[in-house]
Amino acid sequence: MRKIFALTISLFIALNIFGQEENLKELISQGIENHDQGKYEEAIAKYKAALEIDKKSTLANYELSYTYFVTKQYEEAIKYSKIVIKQNTDNQHESYVILGSCYDLIGKPSKAIEMYEEGLSKFPNSNLLNYNLALTCYNQKEYAKAEKAAINAIVSKPTHGSSHIILSAIMREKGERVKSILPQYYFLMLEPNSKRSLINYNSLKNQLGLGVEKKDNKNINVSIPFSSSTSSEFGAAEMMISLLAASKYTEKNRDKNDQEFFVETNKGIFSILGELQKDNKGFWWDLYVTKFYDLVQTDNYEAFSYYISQSINNELVKDWIVNNSDKMQKLEDWLNK
C-alpha cells in the first residue's frame, strides 16, 4: 500500500512539473505574440508571470529584456540581459547585442564597446556585434577600430547593407575616397531604391565630383583630395576619379546628360580598379573590386548604373529601365549569380 501511495505522489509531482512547463511555454508564447502586435505592457506582464513559474527561464528573461529595449526602458533591459548572459546557455549572442546597445544609448559608449568585445570573444563571427562595435567606435572617432569591426561585419554577412554604409562613413572620415565609394556602390547594389538609398546615392555622386571646379568654359580646376590612399594601393584610382569628373566638361562629354555621364564614370572607375587588381589583394580587392570589375567584363556596367539610380525617381532612369528590359534581365541574372 505504501508503494502505491509513493508512486501516486511521484506521478502527481511529475504531472505538476509538466503542467508548469506547459504554462511557462504558453505565457512566453503569449508574450511574444503581444510584443509582435505592439502590446508591450501586456507582453511584459506575460514574461513576468512566466518568471514567477521559473525565474531562471533563459527565454523569458531574454524576451523581457528585448521588450524593455524596444520600449526604451534601457536600465531594465540591461538587468535582464545580464541574467541571460550569466546563465551562459541560449540567447547569449542576442543579449550581448541588446546589452551593448543599451549602454550606448544611455551615454556609456566605453561600456558598450566593452560588452561588444566581450560578446565577440564568444561569437567572433557575429555580424551584429561587429556592426554595432563599428558604429559605436565610429561615433567615438576611434576609426581604426571601427574599420576593423566593419570589415569583420561584412565578411560575416556581405548582404548586410548597414555594414557597408558604416564602412563607407568611416573611410570618408579617414579621407580615403576610393575606400568610401566602394561600399556605397555595394550598398546600392543590395538596396537600390529606399530613403537611405537616396542619401547614399547623393553622397556617392558628391564624392565622385569632389575636387573639380569649373571656372568657365576654358578653365577647370582639378585638385586631388588629400587622402592617405593617394600614395598607396588606390593612388592611381584616386587620381582617375578626379580626371573622370573633370572630363564632364570636355567636348566629348559635353552633350551627355548626367545619367549617361554617370555610366561612363562607373565604367572608367571599375576598369582602372580591375587593372590595378593584378598587383593587389585583400578585402577591398577581393570583395569590391572583383565584383565591380566583373560588371565591365560582362558588359553589365550600364544597366548597373541605372539600377542603382532608382532612388532619385528620375524619368530618364525609369524610361531606360523600361526600354532596356533585356539588359536589366541580364543584370538580374548577374546579381543572382
C-alpha positions as CSV (number, residue, x, y, z in Angstrom):
1,M,0.0,0.0,0.0
2,R,2.9,2.3,0.9
3,K,4.5,1.7,-2.5
4,I,1.3,2.6,-4.3
5,F,1.0,5.8,-2.3
6,A,4.6,6.7,-3.1
7,L,4.0,6.0,-6.8
8,T,0.9,8.2,-6.7
9,I,2.8,11.1,-5.2
10,S,5.7,10.8,-7.7
11,L,3.2,10.7,-10.6
12,F,1.4,13.8,-9.2
13,I,4.7,15.7,-8.9
14,A,5.7,14.7,-12.5
15,L,2.3,15.9,-13.8
16,N,2.6,19.1,-11.8
17,I,6.1,19.8,-13.2
18,F,4.9,19.0,-16.7
19,G,1.9,21.3,-16.2
20,Q,4.2,24.2,-15.1
21,E,6.4,23.8,-18.1
22,E,3.4,23.9,-20.4
23,N,2.2,27.0,-18.6
24,L,5.6,28.6,-18.9
25,K,5.8,28.0,-22.6
26,E,2.3,29.3,-23.1
27,L,3.0,32.5,-21.2
28,I,6.2,33.2,-23.2
29,S,4.3,32.5,-26.4
30,Q,1.6,34.9,-25.5
31,G,4.2,37.5,-24.5
32,I,5.9,37.2,-27.9
33,E,2.6,37.5,-29.7
34,N,1.7,40.6,-27.7
35,H,5.1,42.1,-28.4
36,D,4.7,41.5,-32.2
37,Q,1.3,43.2,-32.0
38,G,2.9,46.2,-30.3
39,K,1.1,45.4,-26.9
40,Y,4.3,45.9,-24.9
41,E,2.9,46.2,-21.5
42,E,0.8,43.1,-21.9
43,A,4.0,41.3,-23.2
44,I,5.9,42.4,-20.1
45,A,3.2,41.1,-17.8
46,K,3.2,37.7,-19.5
47,Y,7.0,37.4,-19.3
48,K,7.0,38.3,-15.6
49,A,4.2,35.8,-15.0
50,A,6.4,33.2,-16.7
51,L,9.3,34.1,-14.4
52,E,7.1,33.6,-11.4
53,I,7.0,29.9,-12.5
54,D,10.7,29.7,-13.3
55,K,12.8,32.8,-12.6
56,K,15.8,31.1,-14.4
57,S,14.0,30.7,-17.7
58,T,16.5,32.0,-20.2
59,L,13.9,32.6,-22.9
60,A,11.6,34.6,-20.6
61,N,14.5,36.7,-19.3
62,Y,15.7,37.4,-22.9
63,E,12.3,38.2,-24.3
64,L,11.6,40.5,-21.3
65,S,15.0,42.3,-21.9
66,Y,14.1,42.7,-25.6
67,T,10.7,44.2,-25.0
68,Y,12.3,46.6,-22.4
69,F,14.9,47.6,-25.1
70,V,12.2,48.2,-27.7
71,T,10.2,50.4,-25.3
72,K,13.4,52.3,-24.4
73,Q,13.5,51.1,-20.8
74,Y,17.2,50.6,-21.0
75,E,18.1,50.0,-17.4
76,E,15.6,47.2,-17.2
77,A,16.8,45.7,-20.5
78,I,20.3,45.8,-19.1
79,K,19.2,44.0,-15.9
80,Y,17.6,41.1,-17.7
81,S,20.2,40.8,-20.5
82,K,22.9,40.3,-17.8
83,I,20.8,37.5,-16.3
84,V,20.8,35.7,-19.7
85,I,24.5,36.2,-20.2
86,K,25.3,35.0,-16.8
87,Q,23.3,31.8,-17.4
88,N,25.7,31.0,-20.3
89,T,23.1,29.0,-22.3
90,D,20.8,30.2,-25.0
91,N,20.2,33.7,-26.4
92,Q,23.6,34.9,-25.2
93,H,24.6,36.4,-28.5
94,E,21.4,38.4,-28.8
95,S,21.7,39.6,-25.2
96,Y,25.2,41.0,-25.8
97,V,23.7,42.9,-28.8
98,I,21.0,44.3,-26.5
99,L,23.3,45.0,-23.6
100,G,25.9,46.9,-25.7
101,S,23.2,48.9,-27.5
102,C,21.6,49.9,-24.2
103,Y,24.9,51.1,-22.8
104,D,25.5,53.1,-25.9
105,L,22.0,54.7,-25.8
106,I,22.3,55.7,-22.2
107,G,25.6,57.5,-22.9
108,K,28.1,54.9,-21.9
109,P,29.9,54.1,-25.1
110,S,33.0,52.8,-23.4
111,K,30.9,50.2,-21.6
112,A,29.1,49.4,-24.8
113,I,32.4,48.7,-26.6
114,E,33.5,46.5,-23.6
115,M,30.3,44.5,-23.9
116,Y,30.5,44.1,-27.7
117,E,34.1,43.0,-27.4
118,E,33.2,40.5,-24.6
119,G,30.5,39.2,-26.9
120,L,32.9,38.9,-29.8
121,S,35.3,36.8,-27.7
122,K,32.5,34.2,-27.7
123,F,30.9,34.9,-31.0
124,P,33.7,36.3,-33.2
125,N,31.8,35.9,-36.5
126,S,28.8,37.8,-35.3
127,N,27.7,40.4,-37.9
128,L,25.6,42.4,-35.5
129,L,28.2,42.6,-32.7
130,N,30.8,43.6,-35.2
131,Y,28.5,46.2,-36.8
132,N,27.4,47.7,-33.5
133,L,31.0,47.8,-32.4
134,A,31.9,49.6,-35.6
135,L,29.1,52.1,-35.2
136,T,30.0,52.9,-31.6
137,C,33.7,53.3,-32.3
138,Y,32.9,55.5,-35.3
139,N,30.8,57.8,-33.1
140,Q,33.7,57.9,-30.7
141,K,36.1,58.7,-33.6
142,E,38.0,55.5,-33.0
143,Y,38.3,55.0,-36.7
144,A,40.9,52.3,-36.9
145,K,39.0,50.0,-34.5
146,A,35.7,50.9,-36.3
147,E,37.2,50.0,-39.7
148,K,38.3,46.6,-38.5
149,A,34.9,45.8,-36.9
150,A,33.0,47.0,-40.0
151,I,35.1,44.8,-42.3
152,N,34.6,41.8,-39.9
153,A,30.8,42.5,-40.0
154,I,30.8,42.5,-43.9
155,V,33.0,39.3,-44.1
156,S,30.5,37.7,-41.7
157,K,27.5,38.8,-43.8
158,P,28.1,40.6,-47.1
159,T,24.4,41.2,-47.7
160,H,24.0,43.4,-44.6
161,G,23.6,46.8,-46.1
162,S,24.2,48.8,-43.0
163,S,27.7,47.3,-42.5
164,H,28.7,48.8,-45.9
165,I,27.2,52.1,-45.0
166,I,29.2,52.4,-41.8
167,L,32.4,51.3,-43.5
168,S,31.8,54.0,-46.2
169,A,31.3,56.6,-43.5
170,I,34.5,55.5,-41.6
171,M,36.6,55.7,-44.7
172,R,35.2,59.1,-45.6
173,E,36.3,60.4,-42.2
174,K,39.7,58.9,-42.8
175,G,40.0,60.8,-46.0
176,E,40.1,57.7,-48.2
177,R,37.7,58.4,-51.1
178,V,38.1,55.2,-53.1
179,K,37.5,53.1,-50.0
180,S,34.5,55.2,-49.2
181,I,32.7,54.9,-52.5
182,L,33.3,51.2,-52.9
183,P,31.0,50.2,-50.0
184,Q,28.4,52.8,-51.3
185,Y,28.3,51.1,-54.7
186,Y,27.9,47.7,-52.9
187,F,25.1,49.0,-50.6
188,L,23.2,50.5,-53.6
189,M,23.6,47.1,-55.4
190,L,21.9,45.5,-52.3
191,E,19.3,48.2,-51.8
192,P,18.8,50.4,-54.8
193,N,15.5,52.1,-54.0
194,S,14.8,53.3,-50.5
195,K,15.1,56.5,-48.4
196,R,18.5,55.7,-47.3
197,S,19.4,54.6,-50.8
198,L,18.8,58.2,-51.9
199,I,21.0,59.6,-49.2
200,N,23.9,57.3,-50.1
201,Y,23.4,57.8,-53.8
202,N,23.7,61.5,-53.4
203,S,26.8,61.1,-51.2
204,L,28.3,58.8,-53.8
205,K,27.8,61.4,-56.6
206,N,29.2,64.2,-54.4
207,Q,32.3,62.2,-53.7
208,L,32.8,61.4,-57.4
209,G,32.8,65.1,-58.2
210,L,35.0,66.1,-55.3
211,G,37.9,68.4,-56.2
212,V,36.6,69.5,-59.6
213,E,35.5,73.1,-60.1
214,K,34.5,74.7,-63.4
215,K,35.7,78.3,-63.5
216,D,34.4,79.0,-67.1
217,N,34.3,77.2,-70.4
218,K,38.1,77.2,-70.7
219,N,39.2,76.8,-67.1
220,I,38.6,73.8,-64.9
221,N,40.3,73.4,-61.6
222,V,41.2,69.8,-60.6
223,S,42.6,69.0,-57.2
224,I,43.1,65.6,-55.9
225,P,41.5,65.4,-52.4
226,F,44.1,64.7,-49.7
227,S,43.9,61.0,-48.9
228,S,46.1,58.5,-47.1
229,S,45.4,56.3,-50.1
230,T,46.8,58.7,-52.7
231,S,50.3,57.3,-52.4
232,S,49.2,53.7,-51.8
233,E,47.3,50.9,-53.5
234,F,44.4,53.2,-54.6
235,G,46.5,56.2,-55.5
236,A,46.0,55.7,-59.3
237,A,42.3,55.1,-58.9
238,E,42.0,58.3,-56.7
239,M,43.6,60.4,-59.5
240,M,41.5,58.7,-62.1
241,I,38.2,59.6,-60.3
242,S,39.1,63.3,-60.4
243,L,40.2,63.2,-64.0
244,L,36.9,61.4,-64.9
245,A,34.9,64.1,-63.1
246,A,36.8,66.9,-65.0
247,S,36.1,65.1,-68.3
248,K,32.5,66.0,-67.9
249,Y,33.3,69.4,-69.3
250,T,35.3,68.2,-72.4
251,E,33.9,68.3,-75.9
252,K,33.4,64.6,-75.9
253,N,31.1,64.5,-72.9
254,R,29.5,68.0,-73.1
255,D,26.3,66.8,-74.7
256,K,25.8,63.8,-72.3
257,N,23.2,64.1,-69.6
258,D,24.1,63.3,-66.0
259,Q,23.0,59.7,-66.2
260,E,24.9,59.0,-69.3
261,F,28.0,60.6,-67.8
262,F,27.4,58.5,-64.6
263,V,27.5,55.4,-66.7
264,E,30.8,56.4,-68.3
265,T,32.3,57.3,-64.9
266,N,31.4,54.0,-63.4
267,K,32.9,52.2,-66.4
268,G,36.1,54.1,-66.0
269,I,36.4,53.6,-62.3
270,F,35.7,49.9,-62.4
271,S,38.1,49.4,-65.3
272,I,41.0,51.1,-63.7
273,L,40.4,49.2,-60.4
274,G,40.4,46.0,-62.3
275,E,43.7,46.8,-64.0
276,L,45.2,47.6,-60.6
277,Q,43.9,44.4,-59.0
278,K,46.6,42.2,-60.5
279,D,49.1,43.8,-58.2
280,N,46.9,43.8,-55.1
281,K,44.9,41.5,-52.9
282,G,42.9,41.6,-49.7
283,F,39.5,42.5,-48.5
284,W,38.9,45.6,-50.7
285,W,40.1,43.9,-53.9
286,D,38.7,40.5,-53.3
287,L,35.2,41.7,-52.4
288,Y,34.6,45.1,-54.0
289,V,36.9,45.4,-57.0
290,T,36.4,41.8,-58.1
291,K,32.6,42.4,-58.1
292,F,32.6,45.7,-59.9
293,Y,35.3,44.9,-62.5
294,D,33.2,41.9,-63.5
295,L,30.4,44.4,-64.4
296,V,32.7,45.8,-67.1
297,Q,33.9,42.4,-68.3
298,T,30.3,41.1,-68.6
299,D,29.0,44.4,-70.1
300,N,26.6,45.0,-67.2
301,Y,28.0,48.3,-66.0
302,E,25.4,50.4,-67.9
303,A,22.4,48.5,-66.5
304,F,24.0,48.6,-63.1
305,S,24.4,52.4,-63.2
306,Y,20.7,52.8,-63.9
307,Y,19.7,50.1,-61.4
308,I,21.5,51.8,-58.5
309,S,19.9,55.2,-59.6
310,Q,16.3,54.2,-59.0
311,S,16.0,56.1,-55.7
312,I,16.4,59.5,-57.5
313,N,13.0,59.0,-59.1
314,N,14.2,60.4,-62.4
315,E,12.1,59.9,-65.6
316,L,15.2,59.2,-67.7
317,V,16.2,56.4,-65.3
318,K,12.6,55.0,-65.3
319,D,12.4,55.1,-69.1
320,W,15.8,53.5,-69.6
321,I,14.9,50.6,-67.3
322,V,11.5,50.1,-69.1
323,N,13.0,50.3,-72.6
324,N,16.0,48.0,-71.8
325,S,14.4,45.0,-70.2
326,D,16.8,42.6,-71.8
327,K,19.8,44.4,-70.3
328,M,18.0,44.6,-66.9
329,Q,17.3,40.8,-67.1
330,K,21.0,40.2,-67.9
331,L,21.9,42.3,-64.9
332,E,19.4,40.5,-62.7
333,D,21.0,37.2,-63.7
334,W,24.4,38.6,-62.8
335,L,23.1,39.7,-59.4
336,N,21.6,36.4,-58.6
337,K,24.8,34.6,-59.7
